[in-house]
């Protein structure tokens, strides 16, 4: 193999990170608002929405190994993975817009439309995001640089997460003039356009440097055999599934938690005392003064509280990301990831003990959770790239995309299960989107879904790390051995 470049430019790191910003404008929307969009905007029954999210997501998940085999065997003058980012950029944007559109079909027609557009979206997402993720494993073989690239990448993820989780609902109300249906379509149209542009920038600014030997030949069966014998890969696969079950479950349920569990008067009082309402009043006055009357922040305490809640978590996630690389370089990715995930799970458990009036505690717990989970965010994909190195080191064959495809399978499976759990739990506990106040059992189901259930799924992820044998010492050994092999090649 060709030797890896020791240093990657800031331009390339930023260019690469823009691809994740693009994908996450859509992915974060799916994870946080898909169940809400289906039940409260498109008026699909919760049980049907659960089935659509699960079935569509799992179809996309099982497509990933196929896409991995295709990407690993793609040969172009641009490399194996970069072309897929270019080829799928426009289809990704189109399908994202269609999936959040609301054509006036019959009840059965709505179900068919939602299922078909969601399946097509997750298939295109796989064809785009799997090569994108695998690209991080071939830009450089230097693990410190890989950690740095991951940090840039996940700062971009946090920007996208901030836009979606903090600004999407206000944007929907503003752009739709209070009509959530029109607002979702216009907002997703903006996201789609920005995404296409940023994907093209990613394609233009990145380079593949870790190139398999021309004589390397392996069948898909051999690649799968290598995976089955790769214990760190199995550990990361299971961990990825449960991490994304957690993210989809709690992320999708928070909007209901603010709307139906927390006390609206106490939430409104907190927003006033924290200075948020004063800030928004000043912002609205400024917008009016410059003629932007239609762009005033909506007067809705649950919407504002939800936005501030997510903003606090994201800001502290970014702080965690900033510390992540330094800690991982010193102590190893596995150790930092495990401790961060464990402490973030404890922060989620605290929600079990909060009453509807415990507004300040809810916000503090979210910020602490954000910091501890932020430590893990850049490390997940860097650890998967290390698993690809481990496979090459052990088997003397490199199959980057198929390893990443299995992890994205875990991501999709976790997203599907977690998202389906949101709608499924709502259906199980008798949720009725027509009611202003939900039944006590429904509210209890919402509370369990943001506290004890995501705590348990995060703890399964922590347990998986006991079977991930690539510690700091092994990281250094693998990097050194592979560098020597590449120099000889």
N, C-alpha and C positions, 0 to 999 in steps of 0.2 A: 504494500500500500504506500501511497505517497505520504511523506511526513506531514504532520499537521502544522499549521501556522501558529507560532507561539503567542501572537498578539492579534486581536480582532479590533478593528477601528470602532470608534463610538458611532460613526455613521451607520456601519453595518449592524451594530447592536440595536440602534434605534429603528433602523429599517426592518429588522427581523421582528422587533417587538410590536410594530404597527400591525403585523398580521394577526397577532393575538388580540390586539385592541379591536380589530374588525370582527373577528370570530366571536369575541365575547359580547359585543353589542347584541348579537343574536342569542348566543348561548346563555348569557345571564338573564335575558328576557324569557327564554324558555324555562330556565330553572326557577325563576322568581314569579313569573306572571302567567305561565301557560294555563295552569289549572284555573286561576282567577279569570283569565280571558275566556276560557271555554264556559265556565259556569255563570259568571256575572255579566259578561259582555255578549257572547254569542248564544247564551242561554241554552247550553247543552246540559242535560242532567248530570249531576256529579258522578254517578256510577258509570255512565257512558263515557264521560270525560276520562275517568280512571282507566277504562279499557283501551281508549284511543291512545293515551299517553304510554301505557305499558306496551301494547302491541306494536305501535309505530316505532317506539324507541328500541325495542328488542330486535325488530327487523334491521334497523340501522346498526345495532350492536353486532349482529352476526355478519353483517356485510364487511366489518372491519378487517377480519383475517384475510378475506378475499382481496380487499383493497391493499392490504399490506404486501401480499404476494405479488400483486400487479406493480406496486410502486417499487419494490426491490428489484424487479425485472425490467423496469422502464429504462431505456437508454436513449438519451438525447444529447445534443451539444450543450444544453443548459444543465445537465445532470439528471439525477433520478427523481428528485422531489420538488425542485423549484417549478418545473413546468406545470405540475398539478395545481399549484397555487394560482398560476395565471389562468389556466384553462377553466377552473371552477369559479373564478371570481364573479363573473356576471350571473351564471346560474344560481349561485348562492344568494346573491342579492334579490333576484327575482323570486325565488322560492320563499325567502324570508318575508317578503311583502305579501305574497299570496297566502301564506300560512296564518297571517294576522289580519286578513281581510274577512269581511262578513257578508257574503252574498245572500240575498233573501231567498233561501231555499226552504223546502218543507223540513219538518223535523228529521226525517230520514235523510233527506238531501244534505242537511247540515252535518250529520254524522259521517256520511260518505266523503263530503268535501274536506272536513277536518282531518279525517284519517288519511286520505290520499295526499293532501298537501303536507301533512306532518311527516309521512313516510318519505316523500320526495325531498323534503328539507333535510332530514337526518341522513339520507343517502348522500346528498351533495355535501353536507357537512363532513361526512367521513372521507369523501374523496378529496376534500380540501384540507381538513385539519390533521388527518393522519400524516400525509406527506409533510405538512408544516411542522408537526411535532418531531417527526423523524429527522427533519433538516437540522434541528439543534444538535443531533448526535454526529453530524458529518461536517458541520462548520469548522469545528476544531476538536482535537483530541486532548487538549490541555484541560484538566478538570477544574483548575482555578478559573480559567477563562469561561468554561462551561457554566460554572456557578455565577459568574458575572453576567453572562448572556441571560441566564434564568432570572436574575434580579431585574435586569432591564425589561425582560418580557413580562414579568408579573407586576411591575409598576404599571405597565400598560394595561394589564388585566384589571388592576385596581381603578385605573381611570375609567375603563369601560364599566366596571361594576358601580362606580360612583354615578356615572351618567344614568345607568339603568335603574339602580335601586334608590337613588336619591331624586333624580329628575324626571324619570319616565312618567310616573302618574301625574305630576303637575303639568308636564308637557302634553300628555294626553288630554287633560282637561282644558289647557290653554289652546292648543291647536284645533281641538274639536269644538271649542266654544261651549264646553260643558258636556258635549256628546262623546262618550267614551269610545263608541264604535268608530266614528270618523277620526277621533284623536289617535287611536291605535294605528289606523291605516296611514295617516300622515307621518306619525312619528317613525314607524317602521320604514316608510319610504325614505326618510332622511338617513336612518341607520344603514339601509341598503346601499345608498349612493356613496356614503362615506366609506363603507366597507369595501366596495369595489375598487375605489381609488387607492386605499391603503394596501390592499392585497397586491396590486400592481407595483406599488412602491417596494413592498417586501421582495417580490420577484426580482426587481431591478437592482437592489442594493446588497443582496446576499450572494454567497458563493459556497459551493460544496468542495471541501478540501480532503475529506477522508473518503478515498475512492477504493472500492474492492479491487483486489488483484485481477488482472484480465483472465488469468487461468482459473479463478475461483468458480466452481460450478457446484450447485447444490439443488436438489429437488425440493418442492414444497413439503414433501413427506419428511425429508431430512431436516428441514427448518423446524417442522413441528416436533420432531424427535428431540432436537436440541432444546426446544422450549420446555418440553415435559421434564427433561433432566436438569433444568435450570431452577434451583430452589429459590434464589432471590427473585426470579421472575414470577414464580407462583405466589410468593409473599406479597409482591407489589401488585399483582393482579387482584388478589382478594382485598388488600388494603384500599386500592383505588375504587373498587366497587362500593365498599362501605363508607368511604369518605364522601363519595358523590351521592349515595343514598342520603347521608346526613345533610349535605348542602341543599339538595333538592327538597327534602322533607321540611326542614326548618325554614329555608328560604321561601318556599311556596306558601307556608302557613302563616308567616309573619303578617301578611296583609290582612288576614282574617283575625289574627291576634289583636291587632290595633283597632280593627273595626268593631269587634264583638266582645273582646275580653277586657281590655283596659278601660278604665272609667274616662269617658270623654270630658266631663268637667274637670277632673284632676289633670288630665293630659293637657287641656287648654290652659289651665292655670300654670302648669310647668312650663309650657312654651312661652307664656308671658314673663314669668319670673326668670327664665333663663336668658331673656333678651331676644329670643328668636322672633317673636311677634313684632317687636320694635324694629328689628332689622328688616323684616318683610314689609312693614308699613313704609319704611324709608325707601326700600326697593320699588314698591308699587308706586309711590309718589314720584320717584325718578322716572319710571317708565311712562307714567302719564304725562310728565313734563316734556318728554321728548316725542310725544305723540303715539307711543306704543300702548294704547289703552287696552287692546285685546291680549296683552301679554302679562297681565297682573297675576301674581301668585294666588291660587285658589284659597278661599276662606273655608278650610275644612280641617279640623283638628286631627282626625285620624290620618289623613293624607300628609299633613305637615309633620306630625309626630313620627310617622313611618319613615319619612324622608330624613329627618334629623337623626333618628335611631340608626339608619343605615349609614348616614354620613359619618357619625361617630365611630362606628365599627370599621368603616373603610379607612378613615384617617389613621386609626391605630393599627390596622393591618399593614398600611404602608410603612409605619414605624417599625413593625415587626420584620417586614421584608428588608428594611435597611440594615437591621442587625443580623439578619439571617446568614448572609454570606460570610461575615466575619466570624460568627460562631461556628458555622459549618467548616470553614477552613481550619479552625483550631481544634474542634472536637469531633468532627465527622458529621456527615449528613444524617446518618441513621440516628445518632444520639440526640441531635437537636430536633429532628422531626418527631421522635417519640415523646420527648418531654413537652414540646409545644402542643402536640395533639392531646396529650393527657390533661394538661392544664386548661386548654380550651374546652375540653369536655366537662370539666368541673364547673366552668363558668355557665355552660348550658344547663347543667343540673340545678343551678341556683334558681332558674326560672320556675321550678316546681314549687318553690316556697313563697313566691311573690303573689300578693293580692292585687286586685284590679287598681288599687290606689298606690301601689309601690312604684310609682313612675320613675323616680330618680334612680332607684336600685336597678330597674330594668335597663336604663341607659348606661349605668356604670358597668354592669355585667357585660353588656354588648361591647363596650370599649375594651374591657379586659380580654374578652373572648377574641376580639379582633386582633389584639396585639399577639396573643399566644398562637392563634391560628396563622397569623401573618408570618411567623417564623417558619412554618412548614410550606408556605405557598411556593417559593422558588425551588424548594428542594425536591418536590415530587417528580417533576419532569427531569431534573438533573440526575436523580437517583435512577430513573428509568433509562436514561442515556448511559449511566454507569452499568446497568444490567446488560445493555447491548455490548459494552466493552468487555464485561465479564464473560459473555457468551463467545465473543471473538477470542478472548484470552484462553478460554477453556477448550474451544472446539477448533480454533484456527480458521474460522469462517465468520464473516460478518453478514448479518441479516437484520439491519437496523429497523426497517419499516415493519417487518412482521412482529418484532418485539414491541414496537410502539403501537401496532395495531391491536395487540392483545390488551394493552393498557387503555387504549381508547374504547375497546370493547367494554372494559371495566367501567370507564367513565359513562358510556352510553347506557350500560345495564344499570348502573347506580342511579343515573338521572331518570331512567324509565321507571325503576322500582320506587324511587323516592317521590317522583312526580305523581305516579299512580297512587302512592300511599296518601298524598295530600287529598286528592279527589275521593279516594276510597274511604278514608277516615271520615271525611265530611259526609259521605253517603251513609256510612255505618252509624254515625251519631246523629243522623236526621237533619242535616243542613238543608235549609230552604232559602234560596237566594232572594225570595220575595219578602222575607221577614226583616224588619228593622232590628228586632231583638230576637236572638236565637234561643232555643231551649237550653236549659242548664246542662243537659247531657252533651249537647253539641259544643258548648263553650268548654266543658271539661276535656272533650276530645281535642279541641284546638290547643288547650294548655299542655296536655301530654305530648303533643306533636312538636312543641318547641322546647321541651325540657327533657323528660326522662327517655323518650324514644331516641332522639338524636345523640344523647349521652351514651346510650348503649351501643349504637352503631359506631360512634367514634372510638369507643373502648375496644371494639373488635379490631379496628385498624391499628390501635396501639399494640394489641396482642400479636398481630401479624409481623411486627418488626422484630420480634424475638426469633423469627425464622429467616430474617434477611441478614445474611452473613457478611455483607460488604461493609465492614467498619472502616475507620480512618486508615488503619494500617494496611488493609487489603486494597483500598483505593490507591494508595501510593505505589504499592507493588504492581498492580495492574497497569497503571499509567506508565510506569518505568518500563515494564516488560514490552508493552505494545509499542512504545516509542522506539525501543531498540529494534523490534521486528520491522517497523515501518522504515527505519533508516536503512536496514539491510535490504529491504525490498526496493 
